[in-house]
Amino acid sequence: MLFDGKTGAAASELLRQARKSVMDVAVRPDIVMERGEGMYLWDTEGNRYLDFIGGWAVNCLGHSPAAIREALQRQAAVLVNASPSFYNKPMIELAGLLTDISCFDKVFFASSGAEANEGAIKLARKHGVKNLGGAYEIVCIENGFHGRTLATMSATGKKQWEPLFAPKVSGFRHVPLNDFEACAAAITDRTCAVMLEPVQGEGGVHPADAAFLHRLRQICDERGIMLIFDEIQTGIGRTGNMFAYEHYGVQADVMTLGKGIGGGFPLSALLVKEKFNIFEPGDQGGTYSGQPLAMAVGSAVIREVVRRELPRNADTQGKYIVAELQRLAKKHPIANIRGMGLLLAFDLPAGQGPNLVSECLKEGLLINSPNAGTIRLMPPLIVAKGEIDDMVERLDKVLDRTSPLSIVCS
Ligand SMILES: *Cc1c(COP(=O)(O)O)cnc(C)c1O
């Protein structure tokens, strides 16, 4: 019998079916999410969750926003897919919007962040062949994150990933964040690019120093090396500016976007300066590149983010969250409160991250632990003061309850 997908099934039955047929690539709690609105998600049992994960820094406009619903309906009625071999109107509109709001000149679209980064890696290698005598190495940062395809896993500087899926794609070297001397030492005649996140997201929210980025820009210019900013997590208002590079006053040659650009719809982009607009027909593509539904959503998201000045809200509310966390830090063992805009993190006594996440879940609050000692907050950019107060209150309550935590660390 075919699965009838009927709604109203008890969570226990849905979970039984999930365990039977859904691949176990993540440890998931015993919850099935059913509905979302604004800052909240509801599970099939009707429990409501205040969402400070935001679809993993994705749902910048919150859950099921009118702008995305309307864009999808409007575009679905006109054209769902014409094939990547033709231009379509929403593709032209979104490319124009992105080049208007950024310092870049040309855009290639894809569906996931990893795919956009794969494009950037290929572009860097093309640059190496064309302009740098066959240079192919890319210098990346330890503890960085660039995705889960084989090449982007190889670019990712996560120690735990090193032994996985060997042999990896070769040609990536890793240096510590903000260590310019190490970076300069890793750059050789074989180097075609330097690739990094202006603020490391998955690595636990670690911003690059301004001086580091300025010096990288300089050495890349001197050596003719491509500088790539992975703004998949930091772009589209997340850090309090439309793009994180604006905080630093450093422009890359290439930038990748994902996550927030689709507000929850699968969409990513590779943006280049004209000088590095070197792909030729046949070099890069993808069945869903420029897919009209995704393009329509992307335009709707950008227009909303601009119209509602959400980067500014991210800045204001982010500062408020930091102040509130600092208040909590006076009575709870939380430390190293850091981040920019609405990409924030703090540290907990060793190994307590996952425990706090599951305790907050019971309290109807969704937060994320990118590693065992760290909690990351990345709520939708629409978050308001009242919801922050609510989050802080629940966090306070959970930290009180898990008081052994405080004893361990005081
Ligand atoms: C999430 C993320 C990626 C990967 O994006 P996917 O859509 O999961 O492929 C790449 N780089 C950064 C900085 C990210 O945060």
Ligand as a Chemical Component Dictionary entry (heavy atoms), coordinates in Angstrom:
data_LIG
# 
_chem_comp.id                   LIG 
_chem_comp.type                 NON-POLYMER 
_chem_comp.pdbx_formal_charge   0 
_chem_comp.three_letter_code    LIG 
# 
loop_
_chem_comp_atom.comp_id 
_chem_comp_atom.atom_id 
_chem_comp_atom.alt_atom_id 
_chem_comp_atom.type_symbol 
_chem_comp_atom.charge 
_chem_comp_atom.model_Cartn_x 
_chem_comp_atom.model_Cartn_y 
_chem_comp_atom.model_Cartn_z 
_chem_comp_atom.pdbx_ordinal 
LIG C1 C1 C 0 25.333 26.626 4.925 1  
LIG C2 C2 C 0 26.603 27.056 4.349 2  
LIG C3 C3 C 0 27.111 26.482 3.176 3  
LIG C4 C4 C 0 26.440 25.325 2.479 4  
LIG O1 O1 O 0 25.167 25.651 1.999 5  
LIG P1 P1 P 0 24.169 24.472 1.578 6  
LIG O2 O2 O 0 22.957 25.187 1.067 7  
LIG O3 O3 O 0 23.905 23.663 2.809 8  
LIG O4 O4 O 0 24.847 23.669 0.546 9  
LIG C5 C5 C 0 28.295 26.981 2.670 10 
LIG N1 N1 N 0 28.946 27.978 3.275 11 
LIG C6 C6 C 0 28.486 28.560 4.397 12 
LIG C7 C7 C 0 29.250 29.693 5.010 13 
LIG C8 C8 C 0 27.312 28.108 4.985 14 
LIG O5 O5 O 0 26.873 28.649 6.123 15 
# 
loop_
_chem_comp_bond.comp_id 
_chem_comp_bond.atom_id_1 
_chem_comp_bond.atom_id_2 
_chem_comp_bond.value_order 
_chem_comp_bond.pdbx_ordinal 
LIG C1 C2 SING 1  
LIG C2 C3 SING 2  
LIG C2 C8 DOUB 3  
LIG C3 C4 SING 4  
LIG C3 C5 DOUB 5  
LIG C4 O1 SING 6  
LIG O1 P1 SING 7  
LIG P1 O2 DOUB 8  
LIG P1 O3 SING 9  
LIG P1 O4 SING 10 
LIG C5 N1 SING 11 
LIG N1 C6 DOUB 12 
LIG C6 C7 SING 13 
LIG C6 C8 SING 14 
LIG C8 O5 SING 15 
# 
